[in-house]
């Protein structure tokens, strides 16, 4: 049962990442592309959960959780920083 | 080949290649937006490869990359603000 859950979470994460990549490829402007960069953290979290379900709270599972936490925290920050840079480069005043 | 390595190959071919194409097309700011996705994507690929090859120390690469890539994206965004 745990193996089925692990594989389901793995492919859920892969599909989420592929959707983000397809969105970035299809969209043309930076603002439109940024809508697809922040949700990539959800795909990383799903893959990390898949590893955690398979391995348990071992060194591998803990480190995969750490990766998911770092990406989930920093991906929206990076998106915001890039959007701010686009805003300033377009001649608007600094927010 | 197990499902973890297969998932890593799928993400390398169908995920990282389109992001690379997106980085090479369009203006510099939309390329920076695509670069923001490349870091988490490479991290999850390294995570999958470590699990697929049953090599626990390889996970450290994913941990380091997830920290360094986000910092690099923040520095890049800061430089782009200045009009580089």
Backbone of each chain as nested JSON, in Angstrom:
{
  "chains": [
    {"id": "A", "residues": [
      {"number": 1, "name": "UNK", "atoms": {"N": [0.827, -1.216, 0.0], "CA": [0.0, 0.0, 0.0], "C": [0.858, 1.262, 0.0]}},
      {"number": 2, "name": "UNK", "atoms": {"N": [1.901, 1.259, 0.867], "CA": [2.785, 2.43, 0.916], "C": [3.531, 2.627, -0.4]}},
      {"number": 3, "name": "UNK", "atoms": {"N": [3.856, 1.521, -1.058], "CA": [4.555, 1.631, -2.348], "C": [3.665, 2.293, -3.384]}},
      {"number": 4, "name": "UNK", "atoms": {"N": [2.366, 1.97, -3.355], "CA": [1.436, 2.586, -4.308], "C": [1.315, 4.084, -4.046]}},
      {"number": 5, "name": "UNK", "atoms": {"N": [1.204, 4.455, -2.766], "CA": [1.121, 5.876, -2.408], "C": [2.389, 6.613, -2.837]}},
      {"number": 6, "name": "UNK", "atoms": {"N": [3.54, 5.957, -2.622], "CA": [4.808, 6.58, -2.985], "C": [4.9, 6.824, -4.484]}},
      {"number": 7, "name": "UNK", "atoms": {"N": [4.524, 5.825, -5.271], "CA": [4.592, 5.987, -6.736], "C": [3.583, 7.031, -7.21]}},
      {"number": 8, "name": "UNK", "atoms": {"N": [2.393, 7.056, -6.592], "CA": [1.388, 8.054, -6.972], "C": [1.888, 9.47, -6.68]}},
      {"number": 9, "name": "UNK", "atoms": {"N": [2.499, 9.661, -5.513], "CA": [3.052, 10.989, -5.184], "C": [4.197, 11.348, -6.12]}},
      {"number": 10, "name": "UNK", "atoms": {"N": [5.013, 10.358, -6.469], "CA": [6.132, 10.612, -7.386], "C": [5.637, 11.147, -8.719]}},
      {"number": 11, "name": "UNK", "atoms": {"N": [4.653, 10.465, -9.302], "CA": [4.19, 10.895, -10.634], "C": [3.337, 12.147, -10.554]}},
      {"number": 12, "name": "UNK", "atoms": {"N": [2.679, 12.367, -9.422], "CA": [1.986, 13.654, -9.229], "C": [2.988, 14.805, -9.275]}},
      {"number": 13, "name": "UNK", "atoms": {"N": [4.112, 14.622, -8.576], "CA": [5.142, 15.657, -8.593], "C": [5.722, 15.866, -9.975]}},
      {"number": 14, "name": "UNK", "atoms": {"N": [5.946, 14.766, -10.702], "CA": [6.503, 14.888, -12.054], "C": [5.526, 15.63, -12.965]}},
      {"number": 15, "name": "UNK", "atoms": {"N": [4.238, 15.3, -12.867], "CA": [3.245, 15.976, -13.714], "C": [3.162, 17.468, -13.372]}},
      {"number": 16, "name": "UNK", "atoms": {"N": [3.215, 17.794, -12.066], "CA": [3.189, 19.21, -11.673], "C": [4.388, 19.958, -12.241]}},
      {"number": 17, "name": "UNK", "atoms": {"N": [5.561, 19.344, -12.161], "CA": [6.759, 19.998, -12.708], "C": [6.644, 20.159, -14.22]}},
      {"number": 18, "name": "UNK", "atoms": {"N": [6.131, 19.147, -14.899], "CA": [6.01, 19.244, -16.357], "C": [5.011, 20.322, -16.757]}},
      {"number": 19, "name": "UNK", "atoms": {"N": [3.914, 20.47, -15.977], "CA": [2.952, 21.53, -16.27], "C": [3.596, 22.903, -16.112]}},
      {"number": 20, "name": "UNK", "atoms": {"N": [4.41, 23.057, -15.078], "CA": [5.119, 24.329, -14.88], "C": [6.059, 24.604, -16.052]}},
      {"number": 21, "name": "UNK", "atoms": {"N": [6.785, 23.575, -16.487], "CA": [7.72, 23.757, -17.608], "C": [6.963, 24.115, -18.885]}},
      {"number": 22, "name": "UNK", "atoms": {"N": [5.846, 23.445, -19.129], "CA": [5.061, 23.753, -20.321], "C": [4.528, 25.179, -20.262]}},
      {"number": 23, "name": "UNK", "atoms": {"N": [4.097, 25.607, -19.092], "CA": [3.604, 26.977, -18.959], "C": [4.683, 27.998, -19.225]}},
      {"number": 24, "name": "UNK", "atoms": {"N": [5.888, 27.749, -18.697], "CA": [6.997, 28.68, -18.926], "C": [7.354, 28.714, -20.407]}},
      {"number": 25, "name": "UNK", "atoms": {"N": [7.281, 27.552, -21.074], "CA": [7.633, 27.515, -22.497], "C": [6.594, 28.229, -23.352]}},
      {"number": 26, "name": "UNK", "atoms": {"N": [5.323, 28.081, -23.002], "CA": [4.251, 28.638, -23.835], "C": [4.115, 30.148, -23.634]}},
      {"number": 27, "name": "UNK", "atoms": {"N": [4.231, 30.603, -22.396], "CA": [4.046, 32.028, -22.128], "C": [5.219, 32.838, -22.675]}},
      {"number": 28, "name": "UNK", "atoms": {"N": [4.961, 34.074, -23.034], "CA": [5.987, 34.888, -23.676], "C": [6.547, 35.977, -22.761]}},
      {"number": 29, "name": "UNK", "atoms": {"N": [5.701, 36.618, -21.971], "CA": [6.198, 37.721, -21.147], "C": [6.7, 37.195, -19.802]}},
      {"number": 30, "name": "UNK", "atoms": {"N": [7.529, 38.023, -19.141], "CA": [8.102, 37.602, -17.857], "C": [7.022, 37.457, -16.795]}},
      {"number": 31, "name": "UNK", "atoms": {"N": [6.072, 38.393, -16.763], "CA": [5.005, 38.311, -15.762], "C": [4.181, 37.034, -15.93]}},
      {"number": 32, "name": "UNK", "atoms": {"N": [3.883, 36.687, -17.185], "CA": [3.094, 35.47, -17.422], "C": [3.879, 34.224, -17.037]}},
      {"number": 33, "name": "UNK", "atoms": {"N": [5.205, 34.259, -17.309], "CA": [6.014, 33.081, -16.978], "C": [6.145, 32.898, -15.465]}},
      {"number": 34, "name": "UNK", "atoms": {"N": [6.152, 34.022, -14.754], "CA": [6.337, 33.934, -13.303], "C": [5.18, 33.211, -12.614]}},
      {"number": 35, "name": "UNK", "atoms": {"N": [4.003, 33.202, -13.264], "CA": [2.882, 32.468, -12.679], "C": [3.162, 30.974, -12.6]}},
      {"number": 36, "name": "UNK", "atoms": {"N": [4.116, 30.492, -13.402], "CA": [4.381, 29.055, -13.45], "C": [5.661, 28.67, -12.719]}},
      {"number": 37, "name": "UNK", "atoms": {"N": [6.395, 29.639, -12.191], "CA": [7.641, 29.284, -11.497], "C": [7.389, 28.962, -10.023]}},
      {"number": 38, "name": "UNK", "atoms": {"N": [6.508, 29.723, -9.369], "CA": [6.272, 29.49, -7.94], "C": [5.633, 28.126, -7.652]}},
      {"number": 39, "name": "UNK", "atoms": {"N": [4.658, 27.628, -8.479], "CA": [4.064, 26.321, -8.148], "C": [5.014, 25.142, -8.3]}},
      {"number": 40, "name": "UNK", "atoms": {"N": [6.223, 25.369, -8.828], "CA": [7.174, 24.257, -8.954], "C": [7.528, 23.676, -7.59]}},
      {"number": 41, "name": "UNK", "atoms": {"N": [7.409, 24.498, -6.555], "CA": [7.684, 24.001, -5.205], "C": [6.728, 22.897, -4.791]}},
      {"number": 42, "name": "UNK", "atoms": {"N": [5.501, 22.936, -5.312], "CA": [4.542, 21.875, -4.971], "C": [4.973, 20.538, -5.555]}},
      {"number": 43, "name": "UNK", "atoms": {"N": [5.537, 20.578, -6.77], "CA": [6.046, 19.342, -7.373], "C": [7.205, 18.774, -6.587]}},
      {"number": 44, "name": "UNK", "atoms": {"N": [8.1, 19.657, -6.135], "CA": [9.228, 19.203, -5.31], "C": [8.707, 18.605, -4.001]}},
      {"number": 45, "name": "UNK", "atoms": {"N": [7.689, 19.231, -3.424], "CA": [7.128, 18.714, -2.172], "C": [6.5, 17.34, -2.374]}},
      {"number": 46, "name": "UNK", "atoms": {"N": [5.83, 17.141, -3.504], "CA": [5.218, 15.833, -3.764], "C": [6.282, 14.75, -3.914]}},
      {"number": 47, "name": "UNK", "atoms": {"N": [7.37, 15.077, -4.621], "CA": [8.449, 14.087, -4.785], "C": [9.118, 13.807, -3.44]}},
      {"number": 48, "name": "UNK", "atoms": {"N": [9.32, 14.851, -2.646], "CA": [9.935, 14.649, -1.329], "C": [9.026, 13.791, -0.44]}},
      {"number": 49, "name": "UNK", "atoms": {"N": [7.725, 14.015, -0.516], "CA": [6.802, 13.173, 0.255], "C": [6.84, 11.729, -0.229]}},
      {"number": 50, "name": "UNK", "atoms": {"N": [6.995, 11.544, -1.55], "CA": [7.098, 10.182, -2.085], "C": [8.315, 9.465, -1.503]}},
      {"number": 51, "name": "UNK", "atoms": {"N": [9.436, 10.19, -1.436], "CA": [10.647, 9.59, -0.853], "C": [10.444, 9.318, 0.632]}},
      {"number": 52, "name": "UNK", "atoms": {"N": [9.762, 10.24, 1.317], "CA": [9.523, 10.069, 2.749], "C": [8.629, 8.863, 3.023]}},
      {"number": 53, "name": "UNK", "atoms": {"N": [7.607, 8.689, 2.187], "CA": [6.716, 7.539, 2.366], "C": [7.488, 6.238, 2.14]}},
      {"number": 54, "name": "UNK", "atoms": {"N": [8.402, 6.265, 1.174], "CA": [9.145, 5.042, 0.853], "C": [10.222, 4.741, 1.904]}},
      {"number": 55, "name": "UNK", "atoms": {"N": [10.941, 5.784, 2.339], "CA": [12.099, 5.57, 3.208], "C": [11.785, 5.749, 4.697]}},
      {"number": 56, "name": "UNK", "atoms": {"N": [10.711, 6.479, 5.006], "CA": [10.461, 6.822, 6.395], "C": [11.352, 7.974, 6.822]}},
      {"number": 57, "name": "UNK", "atoms": {"N": [11.363, 8.245, 8.132], "CA": [12.181, 9.363, 8.621], "C": [13.635, 8.923, 8.788]}},
      {"number": 58, "name": "UNK", "atoms": {"N": [14.249, 8.566, 7.683], "CA": [15.67, 8.233, 7.67], "C": [16.435, 9.488, 7.27]}},
      {"number": 59, "name": "UNK", "atoms": {"N": [17.758, 9.342, 7.077], "CA": [18.563, 10.486, 6.647], "C": [18.113, 10.976, 5.276]}},
      {"number": 60, "name": "UNK", "atoms": {"N": [17.784, 10.02, 4.412], "CA": [17.341, 10.368, 3.051], "C": [15.998, 11.096, 3.079]}},
      {"number": 61, "name": "UNK", "atoms": {"N": [15.059, 10.564, 3.864], "CA": [13.749, 11.203, 3.948], "C": [13.821, 12.583, 4.567]}},
      {"number": 62, "name": "UNK", "atoms": {"N": [14.648, 12.733, 5.59], "CA": [14.783, 14.038, 6.239], "C": [15.396, 15.068, 5.302]}},
      {"number": 63, "name": "UNK", "atoms": {"N": [16.411, 14.646, 4.536], "CA": [17.047, 15.586, 3.618], "C": [16.116, 15.961, 2.465]}},
      {"number": 64, "name": "UNK", "atoms": {"N": [15.319, 15.009, 2.006], "CA": [14.359, 15.351, 0.948], "C": [13.311, 16.324, 1.474]}},
      {"number": 65, "name": "UNK", "atoms": {"N": [12.917, 16.166, 2.738], "CA": [12.001, 17.141, 3.343], "C": [12.658, 18.52, 3.445]}},
      {"number": 66, "name": "UNK", "atoms": {"N": [13.952, 18.533, 3.731], "CA": [14.672, 19.806, 3.806], "C": [14.696, 20.497, 2.446]}},
      {"number": 67, "name": "UNK", "atoms": {"N": [14.938, 19.717, 1.399], "CA": [14.921, 20.29, 0.038], "C": [13.543, 20.882, -0.259]}},
      {"number": 68, "name": "UNK", "atoms": {"N": [12.484, 20.132, 0.059], "CA": [11.125, 20.625, -0.203], "C": [10.847, 21.896, 0.585]}},
      {"number": 69, "name": "UNK", "atoms": {"N": [11.295, 21.932, 1.839], "CA": [11.067, 23.131, 2.652], "C": [11.79, 24.339, 2.065]}},
      {"number": 70, "name": "UNK", "atoms": {"N": [13.055, 24.15, 1.691], "CA": [13.828, 25.273, 1.129], "C": [13.175, 25.782, -0.153]}},
      {"number": 71, "name": "UNK", "atoms": {"N": [12.779, 24.854, -1.024], "CA": [12.182, 25.282, -2.304], "C": [10.821, 25.937, -2.072]}},
      {"number": 72, "name": "UNK", "atoms": {"N": [10.027, 25.376, -1.16], "CA": [8.705, 25.959, -0.905], "C": [8.821, 27.371, -0.325]}},
      {"number": 73, "name": "UNK", "atoms": {"N": [9.854, 27.61, 0.46], "CA": [10.023, 28.939, 1.052], "C": [10.611, 29.922, 0.042]}},
      {"number": 74, "name": "UNK", "atoms": {"N": [11.599, 29.462, -0.733], "CA": [12.334, 30.412, -1.576], "C": [11.707, 30.645, -2.942]}},
      {"number": 75, "name": "UNK", "atoms": {"N": [10.926, 29.712, -3.474], "CA": [10.377, 29.89, -4.826], "C": [9.471, 31.13, -4.922]}},
      {"number": 76, "name": "UNK", "atoms": {"N": [8.561, 31.369, -3.98], "CA": [7.772, 32.613, -4.077], "C": [8.627, 33.866, -3.891]}},
      {"number": 77, "name": "UNK", "atoms": {"N": [9.682, 33.771, -3.073], "CA": [10.568, 34.929, -2.87], "C": [11.3, 35.26, -4.171]}},
      {"number": 78, "name": "UNK", "atoms": {"N": [11.793, 34.216, -4.845], "CA": [12.491, 34.428, -6.12], "C": [11.53, 35.006, -7.152]}},
      {"number": 79, "name": "UNK", "atoms": {"N": [10.312, 34.488, -7.198], "CA": [9.326, 35.02, -8.146], "C": [9.058, 36.493, -7.878]}},
      {"number": 80, "name": "UNK", "atoms": {"N": [8.931, 36.839, -6.616], "CA": [8.692, 38.236, -6.258], "C": [9.879, 39.106, -6.646]}},
      {"number": 81, "name": "UNK", "atoms": {"N": [11.092, 38.627, -6.413], "CA": [12.285, 39.427, -6.738], "C": [12.391, 39.652, -8.239]}},
      {"number": 82, "name": "UNK", "atoms": {"N": [12.105, 38.626, -9.027], "CA": [12.183, 38.79, -10.483], "C": [11.083, 39.728, -10.969]}},
      {"number": 83, "name": "UNK", "atoms": {"N": [9.878, 39.606, -10.408], "CA": [8.79, 40.511, -10.795], "C": [9.135, 41.959, -10.435]}},
      {"number": 84, "name": "UNK", "atoms": {"N": [9.78, 42.141, -9.294], "CA": [10.21, 43.484, -8.894], "C": [11.25, 44.029, -9.869]}},
      {"number": 85, "name": "UNK", "atoms": {"N": [12.178, 43.16, -10.306], "CA": [13.188, 43.594, -11.263], "C": [12.556, 43.983, -12.598]}},
      {"number": 86, "name": "UNK", "atoms": {"N": [11.563, 43.211, -13.024], "CA": [10.872, 43.545, -14.279], "C": [10.164, 44.887, -14.138]}},
      {"number": 87, "name": "UNK", "atoms": {"N": [9.523, 45.095, -13.002], "CA": [8.801, 46.344, -12.736], "C": [9.747, 47.545, -12.812]}},
      {"number": 88, "name": "UNK", "atoms": {"N": [10.92, 47.422, -12.202], "CA": [11.874, 48.54, -12.177], "C": [12.487, 48.746, -13.554]}},
      {"number": 89, "name": "UNK", "atoms": {"N": [12.796, 47.673, -14.259], "CA": [13.39, 47.814, -15.593], "C": [12.426, 48.43, -16.581]}},
      {"number": 90, "name": "UNK", "atoms": {"N": [11.132, 48.283, -16.34], "CA": [10.152, 48.882, -17.247], "C": [9.976, 50.372, -16.991]}},
      {"number": 91, "name": "UNK", "atoms": {"N": [10.796, 50.936, -16.124], "CA": [10.776, 52.381, -15.946], "C": [9.91, 52.865, -14.82]}},
      {"number": 92, "name": "UNK", "atoms": {"N": [9.295, 51.923, -14.093], "CA": [8.479, 52.36, -12.957], "C": [9.39, 52.65, -11.774]}},
      {"number": 93, "name": "UNK", "atoms": {"N": [8.849, 53.426, -10.825], "CA": [9.638, 53.748, -9.646], "C": [9.747, 52.525, -8.738]}},
      {"number": 94, "name": "UNK", "atoms": {"N": [10.792, 52.515, -7.892], "CA": [11.006, 51.38, -7.012], "C": [9.868, 51.244, -6.004]}},
      {"number": 95, "name": "UNK", "atoms": {"N": [9.325, 50.037, -5.853], "CA": [8.223, 49.874, -4.895], "C": [8.73, 49.935, -3.457]}}
    ]},
    {"id": "B", "residues": [
      {"number": 1, "name": "UNK", "atoms": {"N": [16.427, -0.349, -14.544], "CA": [15.884, 1.023, -14.38], "C": [14.599, 0.967, -13.553]}},
      {"number": 2, "name": "UNK", "atoms": {"N": [14.545, 1.769, -12.49], "CA": [13.338, 1.805, -11.677], "C": [12.545, 3.084, -11.98]}},
      {"number": 3, "name": "UNK", "atoms": {"N": [11.418, 3.245, -11.266], "CA": [10.537, 4.368, -11.592], "C": [11.162, 5.724, -11.254]}},
      {"number": 4, "name": "UNK", "atoms": {"N": [12.09, 5.748, -10.293], "CA": [12.721, 7.013, -9.905], "C": [13.64, 7.517, -10.999]}},
      {"number": 5, "name": "UNK", "atoms": {"N": [14.429, 6.61, -11.563], "CA": [15.321, 7.009, -12.655], "C": [14.497, 7.369, -13.886]}},
      {"number": 6, "name": "UNK", "atoms": {"N": [13.416, 6.624, -14.113], "CA": [12.546, 6.946, -15.251], "C": [11.948, 8.35, -15.097]}},
      {"number": 7, "name": "UNK", "atoms": {"N": [11.506, 8.671, -13.875], "CA": [10.952, 10.011, -13.633], "C": [12.017, 11.08, -13.83]}},
      {"number": 8, "name": "UNK", "atoms": {"N": [13.262, 10.793, -13.409], "CA": [14.347, 11.764, -13.603], "C": [14.61, 11.977, -15.092]}},
      {"number": 9, "name": "UNK", "atoms": {"N": [14.593, 10.899, -15.873], "CA": [14.828, 11.034, -17.318], "C": [13.697, 11.833, -17.962]}},
      {"number": 10, "name": "UNK", "atoms": {"N": [12.449, 11.553, -17.535], "CA": [11.302, 12.298, -18.077], "C": [11.452, 13.792, -17.781]}},
      {"number": 11, "name": "UNK", "atoms": {"N": [11.848, 14.115, -16.546], "CA": [12.009, 15.533, -16.192], "C": [13.186, 16.165, -16.92]}},
      {"number": 12, "name": "UNK", "atoms": {"N": [14.24, 15.394, -17.154], "CA": [15.381, 15.941, -17.889], "C": [14.995, 16.259, -19.329]}},
      {"number": 13, "name": "UNK", "atoms": {"N": [14.307, 15.326, -19.966], "CA": [14.013, 15.482, -21.398], "C": [12.817, 16.404, -21.615]}},
      {"number": 14, "name": "UNK", "atoms": {"N": [11.718, 16.158, -20.905], "CA": [10.492, 16.914, -21.146], "C": [10.351, 18.127, -20.248]}},
      {"number": 15, "name": "UNK", "atoms": {"N": [11.259, 18.31, -19.293], "CA": [11.162, 19.451, -18.39], "C": [12.3, 20.429, -18.541]}},
      {"number": 16, "name": "UNK", "atoms": {"N": [13.529, 19.935, -18.431], "CA": [14.682, 20.84, -18.458], "C": [14.955, 21.371, -19.864]}},
      {"number": 17, "name": "UNK", "atoms": {"N": [14.732, 20.551, -20.874], "CA": [14.964, 21.019, -22.258], "C": [14.0, 22.15, -22.633]}},
      {"number": 18, "name": "UNK", "atoms": {"N": [12.681, 22.033, -22.379], "CA": [11.796, 23.177, -22.67], "C": [12.149, 24.426, -21.874]}},
      {"number": 19, "name": "UNK", "atoms": {"N": [12.585, 24.25, -20.625], "CA": [12.989, 25.429, -19.845], "C": [14.235, 26.067, -20.458]}},
      {"number": 20, "name": "UNK", "atoms": {"N": [15.159, 25.24, -20.94], "CA": [16.335, 25.773, -21.629], "C": [15.963, 26.519, -22.894]}},
      {"number": 21, "name": "UNK", "atoms": {"N": [15.009, 25.973, -23.638], "CA": [14.544, 26.672, -24.846], "C": [13.893, 27.998, -24.467]}},
      {"number": 22, "name": "UNK", "atoms": {"N": [13.101, 27.988, -23.377], "CA": [12.453, 29.224, -22.922], "C": [13.48, 30.256, -22.487]}},
      {"number": 23, "name": "UNK", "atoms": {"N": [14.605, 29.779, -21.92], "CA": [15.645, 30.728, -21.511], "C": [16.34, 31.339, -22.713]}},
      {"number": 24, "name": "UNK", "atoms": {"N": [16.438, 30.58, -23.808], "CA": [17.157, 31.079, -24.982], "C": [16.281, 31.952, -25.875]}},
      {"number": 25, "name": "UNK", "atoms": {"N": [14.977, 31.914, -25.676], "CA": [14.077, 32.717, -26.502], "C": [13.49, 33.842, -25.645]}},
      {"number": 26, "name": "UNK", "atoms": {"N": [13.112, 34.896, -26.305], "CA": [12.496, 36.015, -25.595], "C": [13.527, 36.974, -25.031]}},
      {"number": 27, "name": "UNK", "atoms": {"N": [13.04, 37.984, -24.318], "CA": [13.944, 39.006, -23.778], "C": [14.609, 38.508, -22.501]}},
      {"number": 28, "name": "UNK", "atoms": {"N": [15.468, 39.354, -21.94], "CA": [16.298, 38.911, -20.818], "C": [15.454, 38.676, -19.559]}},
      {"number": 29, "name": "UNK", "atoms": {"N": [14.387, 39.435, -19.369], "CA": [13.613, 39.264, -18.146], "C": [12.756, 37.996, -18.18]}},
      {"number": 30, "name": "UNK", "atoms": {"N": [12.219, 37.666, -19.353], "CA": [11.474, 36.406, -19.427], "C": [12.427, 35.215, -19.324]}},
      {"number": 31, "name": "UNK", "atoms": {"N": [13.687, 35.398, -19.795], "CA": [14.685, 34.349, -19.596], "C": [15.016, 34.186, -18.11]}},
      {"number": 32, "name": "UNK", "atoms": {"N": [15.053, 35.307, -17.385], "CA": [15.301, 35.229, -15.942], "C": [14.155, 34.509, -15.235]}},
      {"number": 33, "name": "UNK", "atoms": {"N": [12.934, 34.73, -15.711], "CA": [11.794, 34.03, -15.112], "C": [11.903, 32.521, -15.331]}},
      {"number": 34, "name": "UNK", "atoms": {"N": [12.349, 32.123, -16.534], "CA": [12.544, 30.696, -16.799], "C": [13.691, 30.142, -15.958]}},
      {"number": 35, "name": "UNK", "atoms": {"N": [14.718, 30.975, -15.73], "CA": [15.854, 30.546, -14.895], "C": [15.405, 30.268, -13.457]}},
      {"number": 36, "name": "UNK", "atoms": {"N": [14.404, 31.021, -13.015], "CA": [13.885, 30.799, -11.665], "C": [13.261, 29.43, -11.491]}},
      {"number": 37, "name": "UNK", "atoms": {"N": [12.8, 28.836, -12.594], "CA": [12.223, 27.488, -12.519], "C": [13.288, 26.41, -12.644]}},
      {"number": 38, "name": "UNK", "atoms": {"N": [14.404, 26.733, -13.293], "CA": [15.426, 25.712, -13.564], "C": [16.056, 25.194, -12.265]}},
      {"number": 39, "name": "UNK", "atoms": {"N": [16.193, 26.055, -11.259], "CA": [16.823, 25.631, -10.006], "C": [16.04, 24.546, -9.282]}},
      {"number": 40, "name": "UNK", "atoms": {"N": [14.751, 24.783, -8.952], "CA": [13.968, 23.717, -8.317], "C": [13.866, 22.456, -9.164]}},
      {"number": 41, "name": "UNK", "atoms": {"N": [13.841, 22.639, -10.487], "CA": [13.747, 21.474, -11.372], "C": [15.003, 20.609, -11.279]}},
      {"number": 42, "name": "UNK", "atoms": {"N": [16.166, 21.246, -11.288], "CA": [17.417, 20.481, -11.146], "C": [17.502, 19.836, -9.766]}},
      {"number": 43, "name": "UNK", "atoms": {"N": [16.992, 20.522, -8.75], "CA": [17.017, 19.941, -7.407], "C": [16.19, 18.657, -7.345]}},
      {"number": 44, "name": "UNK", "atoms": {"N": [15.015, 18.69, -7.943], "CA": [14.165, 17.501, -7.864], "C": [14.74, 16.379, -8.727]}},
      {"number": 45, "name": "UNK", "atoms": {"N": [15.431, 16.728, -9.813], "CA": [16.07, 15.689, -10.628], "C": [17.194, 15.009, -9.838]}},
      {"number": 46, "name": "UNK", "atoms": {"N": [17.999, 15.799, -9.141], "CA": [19.061, 15.217, -8.311], "C": [18.49, 14.348, -7.193]}},
      {"number": 47, "name": "UNK", "atoms": {"N": [17.357, 14.801, -6.631], "CA": [16.685, 14.019, -5.588], "C": [16.236, 12.657, -6.125]}},
      {"number": 48, "name": "UNK", "atoms": {"N": [15.664, 12.691, -7.326], "CA": [15.184, 11.445, -7.939], "C": [16.338, 10.516, -8.287]}},
      {"number": 49, "name": "UNK", "atoms": {"N": [17.441, 11.083, -8.784], "CA": [18.587, 10.238, -9.136], "C": [19.202, 9.599, -7.896]}},
      {"number": 50, "name": "UNK", "atoms": {"N": [19.26, 10.371, -6.788], "CA": [19.808, 9.816, -5.547], "C": [18.956, 8.649, -5.049]}},
      {"number": 51, "name": "UNK", "atoms": {"N": [17.648, 8.81, -5.131], "CA": [16.761, 7.73, -4.702], "C": [16.814, 6.556, -5.672]}},
      {"number": 52, "name": "UNK", "atoms": {"N": [16.914, 6.864, -6.959], "CA": [16.928, 5.806, -7.964], "C": [18.174, 4.949, -7.9]}},
      {"number": 53, "name": "UNK", "atoms": {"N": [19.32, 5.576, -7.632], "CA": [20.573, 4.82, -7.566], "C": [20.893, 4.327, -6.155]}},
      {"number": 54, "name": "UNK", "atoms": {"N": [19.989, 4.596, -5.194], "CA": [20.192, 4.181, -3.794], "C": [21.51, 4.716, -3.238]}},
      {"number": 55, "name": "UNK", "atoms": {"N": [21.81, 5.952, -3.535], "CA": [23.026, 6.587, -3.026], "C": [22.618, 7.747, -2.136]}},
      {"number": 56, "name": "UNK", "atoms": {"N": [22.609, 7.494, -0.833], "CA": [22.133, 8.514, 0.096], "C": [22.976, 9.792, 0.068]}},
      {"number": 57, "name": "UNK", "atoms": {"N": [24.317, 9.725, -0.075], "CA": [25.089, 10.984, -0.059], "C": [24.762, 11.911, -1.214]}},
      {"number": 58, "name": "UNK", "atoms": {"N": [24.211, 11.375, -2.309], "CA": [23.902, 12.238, -3.448], "C": [22.807, 13.246, -3.121]}},
      {"number": 59, "name": "UNK", "atoms": {"N": [22.023, 12.988, -2.068], "CA": [20.955, 13.924, -1.703], "C": [21.54, 15.263, -1.259]}},
      {"number": 60, "name": "UNK", "atoms": {"N": [22.779, 15.211, -0.743], "CA": [23.421, 16.466, -0.328], "C": [23.54, 17.444, -1.501]}},
      {"number": 61, "name": "UNK", "atoms": {"N": [23.759, 16.895, -2.701], "CA": [23.839, 17.764, -3.881], "C": [22.535, 18.523, -4.085]}},
      {"number": 62, "name": "UNK", "atoms": {"N": [21.412, 17.819, -3.913], "CA": [20.112, 18.465, -4.078], "C": [19.884, 19.525, -2.997]}},
      {"number": 63, "name": "UNK", "atoms": {"N": [20.309, 19.221, -1.772], "CA": [20.148, 20.193, -0.682], "C": [20.951, 21.461, -0.978]}},
      {"number": 64, "name": "UNK", "atoms": {"N": [22.212, 21.266, -1.365], "CA": [23.067, 22.429, -1.643], "C": [22.539, 23.205, -2.843]}},
      {"number": 65, "name": "UNK", "atoms": {"N": [22.135, 22.482, -3.88], "CA": [21.653, 23.178, -5.082], "C": [20.396, 23.985, -4.799]}},
      {"number": 66, "name": "UNK", "atoms": {"N": [19.491, 23.442, -3.973], "CA": [18.253, 24.176, -3.7], "C": [18.546, 25.488, -2.987]}},
      {"number": 67, "name": "UNK", "atoms": {"N": [19.553, 25.495, -2.114], "CA": [19.911, 26.736, -1.404], "C": [20.641, 27.698, -2.338]}},
      {"number": 68, "name": "UNK", "atoms": {"N": [21.629, 27.158, -3.067], "CA": [22.479, 28.018, -3.897], "C": [21.709, 28.588, -5.088]}},
      {"number": 69, "name": "UNK", "atoms": {"N": [20.831, 27.786, -5.691], "CA": [20.128, 28.269, -6.879], "C": [19.159, 29.396, -6.536]}},
      {"number": 70, "name": "UNK", "atoms": {"N": [18.508, 29.291, -5.364], "CA": [17.602, 30.383, -4.999], "C": [18.389, 31.657, -4.711]}},
      {"number": 71, "name": "UNK", "atoms": {"N": [19.538, 31.511, -4.035], "CA": [20.39, 32.684, -3.808], "C": [20.884, 33.279, -5.113]}},
      {"number": 72, "name": "UNK", "atoms": {"N": [21.263, 32.423, -6.051], "CA": [21.72, 32.912, -7.349], "C": [20.638, 33.638, -8.113]}},
      {"number": 73, "name": "UNK", "atoms": {"N": [19.416, 33.124, -8.024], "CA": [18.312, 33.802, -8.709], "C": [18.042, 35.167, -8.084]}},
      {"number": 74, "name": "UNK", "atoms": {"N": [18.154, 35.263, -6.769], "CA": [17.941, 36.556, -6.104], "C": [19.02, 37.56, -6.509]}},
      {"number": 75, "name": "UNK", "atoms": {"N": [20.28, 37.111, -6.584], "CA": [21.367, 38.0, -7.001], "C": [21.175, 38.421, -8.448]}},
      {"number": 76, "name": "UNK", "atoms": {"N": [20.768, 37.467, -9.298], "CA": [20.523, 37.802, -10.71], "C": [19.423, 38.852, -10.843]}},
      {"number": 77, "name": "UNK", "atoms": {"N": [18.34, 38.674, -10.073], "CA": [17.251, 39.649, -10.126], "C": [17.722, 41.026, -9.67]}},
      {"number": 78, "name": "UNK", "atoms": {"N": [18.587, 41.035, -8.673], "CA": [19.107, 42.316, -8.184], "C": [19.968, 43.004, -9.244]}},
      {"number": 79, "name": "UNK", "atoms": {"N": [20.812, 42.225, -9.93], "CA": [21.639, 42.801, -10.999], "C": [20.76, 43.306, -12.146]}},
      {"number": 80, "name": "UNK", "atoms": {"N": [19.714, 42.563, -12.468], "CA": [18.854, 42.973, -13.584], "C": [18.092, 44.256, -13.251]}},
      {"number": 81, "name": "UNK", "atoms": {"N": [17.831, 44.481, -11.978], "CA": [17.209, 45.749, -11.584], "C": [18.068, 46.93, -11.997]}},
      {"number": 82, "name": "UNK", "atoms": {"N": [19.395, 46.741, -11.922], "CA": [20.311, 47.835, -12.215], "C": [20.491, 48.053, -13.702]}},
      {"number": 83, "name": "UNK", "atoms": {"N": [19.872, 47.204, -14.518], "CA": [19.932, 47.412, -15.962], "C": [21.087, 46.763, -16.641]}},
      {"number": 84, "name": "UNK", "atoms": {"N": [21.613, 45.668, -16.072], "CA": [22.733, 44.959, -16.706], "C": [22.288, 44.296, -17.993]}}
    ]}
  ]
}
